[in-house]
Amino acid sequence: MDEKKLNIKLKIWRQSGPNTVGSFVDYNVSISPDASFLEMLDELNNSLEKNNQDPIVFESDCREGICGTCGMVINGEPHGPLRKIATCQLHMRNFKDGQTIWVEPFRAKAFPVIKDLAVDRSAFDKIIQVGGYISVNTGGVPDANSIPISKEIASEAFDSAACIGCGACVAACKNGSAMLFVSAKVTQFALLPQGQPERQKRVEAMVAKMDEFGFGSCSNTYACEAECPKGISVVNIAKLNHEYRLAKIKSKNVEV
Amino acid sequence: MGWFWKFTNSSIGKKLVMSITGILLIIFLIIHLAGNLTLYWGEKAFITYAGTLELLKPLIRIIEVLLALVFIFHIINGVRVWWGNKKSKPIDYKINAKFKNSSIFSRTMIQSASIIFIFLVIHLDTIWYPYNVGTGAENLYGIVTSLFAIPLYSWFYIFAMVLLGFHLNHGFQSAFQTMGWNHKKYFPLIQKIGTIYAILMAVGFASLPIYFLYFHGR
């Protein structure tokens, strides 16, 4: 093995619990350029554990960019400097030998830090619970393709449905706004026939829940779109604004 | 009307108020600039223009009240949006890469707005107030040209107009996005029109103090 290794200086946010004060801790690693960013952290954790030190807490699951579990802010950008990838798809070859990398957790009022780089994103689950679903009747199996949907609409809905709910939009937004996430979910259903029964109720409930958690208002900086690992477009946010406005005007609901 | 109150106080509702009042102010600025540009045709043209407005005074007074309401809603609501958003992001990143994912115009709306607000207060105090509440003998052309002869006044005016351009460059397209009018065919055009509009307003308004300070009567 005469593979050239990269020497990286890491400054990682360490915080022992939700209510404790955190700080940056320096680490030096020598790592293969072929390692992914998370593999680099795995190796660092192995060496920390060998020395009886507390490993760095971070979340990950599929490690192929489709589950939305991983996510941290690398040199000021959620999921790192490359576009349209999750942290697990970022490789160390994208960094220079001797470079300093700052690693921070996603920051937002609605995403409190649990420990180190892990944040509580259960607010997203709660938003989905109030409206991110469709009603499906039980009974006989319907014929396939019995509801006509054009390819264009199906593709558009799929583009919105590609959101993996990682929370990078909230992390990137200077207002900690969850509008890209919520808009992707609302748009995905609003475009398709199956989403029509709960259309108004859904958008009203999801926005109300989003506000309840203290996510900010969208100020159209479009940082979310730039940092989204799935490239979800801000056109979804325009669609959400439109859906919400119409639902508020048309619905008979005076409560929410 | 409980639902309406909740609607306008929701995250999207607050932005909608910004959008609607913003579009009204965008229209107002065009009319205001068109009137101001008569200054280039000299005292007579400007006084004729101001005199025409004087003939429509009852109507102008109603418009002024509505305009004041639009400004107040835009300002108060804007501060609320900014304050709420600040609370949603209590801790900022140590390393900030915002310049990589968003434009400076979009990130500095509150800063540009603050300077424009200071400008607005000075503007009303030095031009609108003496003309409307004074003895009636004031010559609007005289008021304006004597103010533009003060370098500090003119340079702050120019500075505020540059920031107005910043504010409008983001605000114009943002208003459309908030209304939900982001269409693949038209939105790129809206963004371009917004930038051209912002430059025209900034250059148009700022050209007047430059002209009167350095070129007029020399």
HADDOCK unambig.tbl for C-alpha pairs under 7 A between the chains (distance, minus, plus):
assign (segid A and resid 75 and name CA) (segid B and resid 95 and name CA) 5.78 0.50 0.50
assign (segid A and resid 76 and name CA) (segid B and resid 93 and name CA) 6.45 0.50 0.50
assign (segid A and resid 76 and name CA) (segid B and resid 95 and name CA) 4.80 0.50 0.50
assign (segid A and resid 76 and name CA) (segid B and resid 96 and name CA) 4.70 0.50 0.50
assign (segid A and resid 76 and name CA) (segid B and resid 97 and name CA) 4.74 0.50 0.50
assign (segid A and resid 77 and name CA) (segid B and resid 97 and name CA) 6.04 0.50 0.50
assign (segid A and resid 107 and name CA) (segid B and resid 89 and name CA) 6.77 0.50 0.50
assign (segid A and resid 107 and name CA) (segid B and resid 91 and name CA) 6.48 0.50 0.50
assign (segid A and resid 107 and name CA) (segid B and resid 92 and name CA) 6.93 0.50 0.50
assign (segid A and resid 108 and name CA) (segid B and resid 88 and name CA) 6.03 0.50 0.50
assign (segid A and resid 108 and name CA) (segid B and resid 89 and name CA) 4.74 0.50 0.50
assign (segid A and resid 108 and name CA) (segid B and resid 90 and name CA) 6.76 0.50 0.50
assign (segid A and resid 109 and name CA) (segid B and resid 88 and name CA) 4.98 0.50 0.50
assign (segid A and resid 109 and name CA) (segid B and resid 89 and name CA) 5.55 0.50 0.50
assign (segid A and resid 109 and name CA) (segid B and resid 90 and name CA) 6.23 0.50 0.50
assign (segid A and resid 174 and name CA) (segid B and resid 89 and name CA) 6.79 0.50 0.50
assign (segid A and resid 175 and name CA) (segid B and resid 85 and name CA) 4.56 0.50 0.50
assign (segid A and resid 175 and name CA) (segid B and resid 86 and name CA) 6.29 0.50 0.50
assign (segid A and resid 175 and name CA) (segid B and resid 88 and name CA) 5.93 0.50 0.50
assign (segid A and resid 175 and name CA) (segid B and resid 89 and name CA) 5.76 0.50 0.50
assign (segid A and resid 176 and name CA) (segid B and resid 88 and name CA) 5.37 0.50 0.50
assign (segid A and resid 176 and name CA) (segid B and resid 89 and name CA) 5.30 0.50 0.50
assign (segid A and resid 211 and name CA) (segid B and resid 10 and name CA) 6.88 0.50 0.50
assign (segid A and resid 211 and name CA) (segid B and resid 11 and name CA) 6.40 0.50 0.50
assign (segid A and resid 214 and name CA) (segid B and resid 88 and name CA) 5.87 0.50 0.50
assign (segid A and resid 215 and name CA) (segid B and resid 88 and name CA) 5.58 0.50 0.50
assign (segid A and resid 216 and name CA) (segid B and resid 11 and name CA) 6.79 0.50 0.50
assign (segid A and resid 216 and name CA) (segid B and resid 84 and name CA) 6.49 0.50 0.50
assign (segid A and resid 216 and name CA) (segid B and resid 85 and name CA) 4.69 0.50 0.50
assign (segid A and resid 216 and name CA) (segid B and resid 88 and name CA) 5.28 0.50 0.50
assign (segid A and resid 217 and name CA) (segid B and resid 11 and name CA) 4.81 0.50 0.50
assign (segid A and resid 217 and name CA) (segid B and resid 12 and name CA) 6.58 0.50 0.50
assign (segid A and resid 217 and name CA) (segid B and resid 81 and name CA) 6.76 0.50 0.50
assign (segid A and resid 217 and name CA) (segid B and resid 85 and name CA) 6.21 0.50 0.50
assign (segid A and resid 220 and name CA) (segid B and resid 106 and name CA) 7.00 0.50 0.50
assign (segid A and resid 220 and name CA) (segid B and resid 174 and name CA) 6.05 0.50 0.50
assign (segid A and resid 221 and name CA) (segid B and resid 102 and name CA) 5.46 0.50 0.50
assign (segid A and resid 221 and name CA) (segid B and resid 103 and name CA) 6.78 0.50 0.50
assign (segid A and resid 221 and name CA) (segid B and resid 106 and name CA) 5.12 0.50 0.50
assign (segid A and resid 221 and name CA) (segid B and resid 107 and name CA) 6.63 0.50 0.50
assign (segid A and resid 222 and name CA) (segid B and resid 102 and name CA) 6.10 0.50 0.50
assign (segid A and resid 223 and name CA) (segid B and resid 101 and name CA) 4.76 0.50 0.50
assign (segid A and resid 223 and name CA) (segid B and resid 102 and name CA) 5.12 0.50 0.50
assign (segid A and resid 226 and name CA) (segid B and resid 101 and name CA) 5.50 0.50 0.50
assign (segid A and resid 235 and name CA) (segid B and resid 182 and name CA) 5.94 0.50 0.50
assign (segid A and resid 238 and name CA) (segid B and resid 177 and name CA) 5.27 0.50 0.50
assign (segid A and resid 238 and name CA) (segid B and resid 178 and name CA) 6.06 0.50 0.50
assign (segid A and resid 238 and name CA) (segid B and resid 179 and name CA) 6.96 0.50 0.50
assign (segid A and resid 238 and name CA) (segid B and resid 180 and name CA) 3.93 0.50 0.50
assign (segid A and resid 238 and name CA) (segid B and resid 181 and name CA) 6.42 0.50 0.50
assign (segid A and resid 238 and name CA) (segid B and resid 182 and name CA) 5.86 0.50 0.50
assign (segid A and resid 239 and name CA) (segid B and resid 180 and name CA) 5.52 0.50 0.50
assign (segid A and resid 241 and name CA) (segid B and resid 12 and name CA) 6.55 0.50 0.50
assign (segid A and resid 241 and name CA) (segid B and resid 178 and name CA) 6.04 0.50 0.50
assign (segid A and resid 241 and name CA) (segid B and resid 179 and name CA) 6.35 0.50 0.50
assign (segid A and resid 241 and name CA) (segid B and resid 180 and name CA) 5.29 0.50 0.50
assign (segid A and resid 242 and name CA) (segid B and resid 179 and name CA) 6.28 0.50 0.50
assign (segid A and resid 242 and name CA) (segid B and resid 180 and name CA) 4.62 0.50 0.50
assign (segid A and resid 254 and name CA) (segid B and resid 3 and name CA) 5.12 0.50 0.50
assign (segid A and resid 255 and name CA) (segid B and resid 3 and name CA) 6.41 0.50 0.50
assign (segid A and resid 256 and name CA) (segid B and resid 3 and name CA) 6.73 0.50 0.50
